[in-house]
């Protein structure tokens, strides 16, 4: 699992968004190839379309939980409830470790004007990587999901 966590960080450092980075690191476990994983997760970057809402790394956890234990029948309320329970538990863990699941808060942006952003992605420069906590959030999210998978495996 350490290799998957490192893969998530490497993805981010190669220019992929937080959600793409986390999802792609585990996607093969669910039959998704790397390209499809990155495409399906692409819009969640920057706190969903760069709106600074829910952190992309956190969105990655949610997507992976859905792939892992999401229900496929509309009438499966127990399955849906179980998926929600896992999402809530893993997101609570992320929030406990990072103080928030909200992109703007994780970036230290306060106030409406500061969180309103354009759709233009930031250039990935050395300065960008120095000033953003995103790689650490991607690593944290990937570790949380990896730990969940290992615990699940040990209980089966």
C-alpha positions, 0 to 999 in steps of 0.5 A, a space after each residue: 500500500 505504501 507504493 500506492 500512497 507514493 503513486 498518489 503523491 507522484 501523480 500530484 507532483 506530475 501536475 494532476 489534481 488532488 482527486 485524480 492523484 488519489 483515485 488513479 493510485 487505486 483505480 486498477 483495484 476496481 477495473 479502471 485504467 489510469 486514463 479513465 480514472 484521471 478523466 472521471 476525477 478531473 472535475 473535482 480538482 481545486 475543491 470541485 472545479 476550482 471553486 474551493 469547496 470539498 478538497 479534491 483529495 477528500 473527493 478522491 476518498 469518496 469516489 474510491 469508497 463508492 468503487 469499493 462498497 457502493 451499492 449498485 441497486 437503487 433499492 439497496 438501502 442497507 448497502 447505501 447506508 454502509 457506503 455512507 457510514 464508511 465515507 463519514 468515518 474516513 472523512 472524519 479521520 481526514 478532518 481530524 488530521 487536517 482540521 477541515 475537508 474544505 479546500 479553501 480552509 485547507 489553503 488558508 483562504 478566508 472570506 468570499 472574495 479570496 475563495 472566489 477564483 477563476 477556472 484557470 488552473 494555477 501553473 505548477 511551478 516550484 513556488 506553487 509546490 512550496 506554498 501549497 499543502 496539497 501534496 501532503 493532503 493527497 498523501 494523507 487521503 491516500 494513506 487513509 484509504 490504504 489503511 481502510 483497505 488493509 483493515 478490511 482485508 484483515 477482517 475478511 
